[in-house]
Amino acid sequence: MNINQYKVPEKAKIHLKDYATTYDGPLNKKEVKSKLLPENLNAMAELQDALYAENTRGIVVVLQAMDAAGKDGLIKHVFTALNPQGVTVTPFKVPNAEELDHDYLWRIARALPRRGEIAIFNRSHYEDVLVTRVHDLLKESPLPEELVDDNIWNRRFKEIRAFESYLNDNGFTVVKIFLHLSKDEQKERLMERITRPEKHWKFSSSDVNERAYWEDYQKAYEDLIAHTSTENSPWYIIPADRKWYARYAVSEIMLKLMKDMNPTYPELAEKEKENLAKWKKILEEE
């Protein structure tokens, strides 16, 4: 797969209506689920093992999408193939009182990975230039009034770019995935949550209410993606109407990223190497 077809170039102006939400290519669901995706997951697991052992670099995966786009399922079917010892998953919900008493990046910084780890953000710092913007929540925030001006979103885009650049400069690669779902497909998935009892737990009335702001969200996503997709921390706009394809596409992105990082297992110190025969003999004589 040519994943560059989904990569948003730096400083590109985008219109989400120009990006497909579904996949109509030659790949078929059966082949992807039974062969191609498992192959990718096995390769990712091997590379993650080396990344963890190397213990010098880390990865931050940002997942953003409209409601019901499949973020939870993607995490389950792609990232749980990795060793949980080296993976963290953090869902960012409505900020609580403690989080609101800090800057908006504070709770994000607390969830960053250690070296050797992969951190997956289910929603992220981008909520503060998305939901906060669509619903004009800054008016109710403890932010000083004089800072809430017409330029605040451009300032936040600049801050986010600087934050992600800082992470890259310290060995933590940031990759950002937008699962691009159509409004019709979202309706079908929300209806399924209503009509199937085993999916009732996923249903929230707020998901239906938010559909009234669909166009506002699309514009907000266009703006934030255009302002924050960089060469080192790019956005990928993935067609998400077919879950199996979205999962495979993300596995392709992750596999290429990890291959490019080319993590290696650390070598034993020369002194330890010299003693290997000695320790082998001791164990054999037990």
Residue pairs with C-beta under 8 A, 6 or more apart in sequence:
1 248
1 249
1 252
3 236
3 249
3 252
3 253
3 256
6 236
6 237
6 238
6 249
6 253
7 229
7 234
7 235
7 236
8 14
8 225
8 226
8 229
8 234
8 235
8 236
8 237
9 229
10 229
10 230
10 231
10 234
11 226
12 226
12 229
13 226
14 222
14 225
14 226
14 237
15 222
16 180
16 218
16 221
16 222
16 237
17 218
19 180
19 237
19 239
20 180
20 239
21 180
21 181
21 182
21 185
21 239
21 240
21 241
22 182
22 185
22 239
22 241
22 242
23 239
23 241
23 242
23 245
27 36
27 245
27 248
29 242
29 244
29 245
32 244
32 245
32 248
33 244
36 248
37 77
37 78
37 244
37 247
37 248
37 251
40 248
40 251
40 252
40 254
40 255
41 78
41 81
41 251
42 81
43 255
44 81
44 82
44 251
44 254
44 255
44 258
45 81
45 82
45 83
47 255
47 258
47 259
47 261
47 263
48 82
48 83
48 86
48 87
48 118
48 258
49 83
50 263
50 264
50 265
51 57
51 58
51 59
51 86
51 116
51 118
51 258
51 261
51 263
52 83
52 85
52 86
52 116
52 117
53 116
53 263
53 265
53 266
54 116
54 263
54 264
54 265
54 266
55 115
55 116
55 266
56 115
56 116
56 171
57 115
57 116
57 171
57 172
57 173
57 261
57 263
58 112
58 113
58 114
58 115
58 116
58 117
58 118
58 119
58 171
58 172
58 173
59 113
59 117
59 118
59 119
59 172
59 173
59 174
59 175
59 257
59 258
59 261
60 112
60 113
60 118
60 119
60 121
60 167
60 172
60 173
60 174
60 175
61 79
61 118
61 119
61 120
61 121
61 175
61 176
61 177
61 254
62 121
62 124
62 126
62 174
62 175
62 176
62 177
63 71
63 74
63 75
63 120
63 121
63 122
63 123
63 124
63 177
63 179
64 123
64 124
64 126
64 130
64 176
64 177
64 178
64 179
64 221
65 71
65 178
65 179
65 180
65 181
65 240
66 179
66 181
66 186
66 210
66 214
66 217
67 186
67 190
67 204
67 207
67 210
68 181
68 186
68 189
68 190
68 193
68 207
69 179
69 180
69 181
69 186
69 240
70 179
70 181
70 240
70 243
70 246
70 247
71 122
71 123
71 179
72 122
73 243
73 247
74 179
74 243
74 246
74 247
74 250
75 89
75 120
75 122
77 247
78 247
78 250
78 251
78 254
79 87
79 89
79 118
79 120
82 118
86 116
86 117
86 118
87 117
87 118
87 119
87 120
88 111
88 113
88 117
88 118
88 119
88 120
89 119
89 120
89 122
90 111
90 119
90 120
90 121
90 122
91 122
91 123
92 107
92 108
92 111
92 121
92 122
92 123
92 124
92 125
92 127
93 123
95 104
95 107
99 106
99 107
100 141
100 142
101 142
104 125
104 128
104 156
105 125
105 159
105 163
108 121
108 124
108 125
108 163
111 119
111 121
112 119
112 167
112 172
113 119
113 172
115 171
125 160
125 163
126 160
126 176
126 224
126 228
128 156
129 153
129 156
129 157
129 160
129 220
129 223
129 224
130 217
130 220
130 221
130 224
131 137
132 138
132 141
133 153
133 220
134 213
134 216
134 217
134 220
135 213
138 148
138 152
139 148
141 148
153 223
154 227
157 224
157 227
157 228
160 228
161 227
161 228
161 230
161 233
164 174
164 228
164 230
164 232
164 233
165 230
165 232
165 233
167 173
167 174
167 233
168 174
168 232
168 233
173 232
173 233
173 257
173 261
174 232
174 233
175 233
175 234
175 236
175 253
175 254
175 257
176 228
176 229
176 233
176 234
176 235
176 236
177 235
177 236
177 238
177 250
177 253
178 221
178 225
178 235
178 236
178 237
178 238
179 238
179 240
179 246
180 237
180 238
180 239
180 240
181 240
181 241
182 241
183 211
183 214
185 240
185 241
186 211
187 211
190 203
190 207
190 208
192 199
193 199
193 200
193 202
193 203
193 207
194 200
194 203
210 217
225 235
225 237
228 235
229 235
236 249
236 253
238 246
238 249
238 250
239 245
239 246
239 249
240 246
267 273
268 276
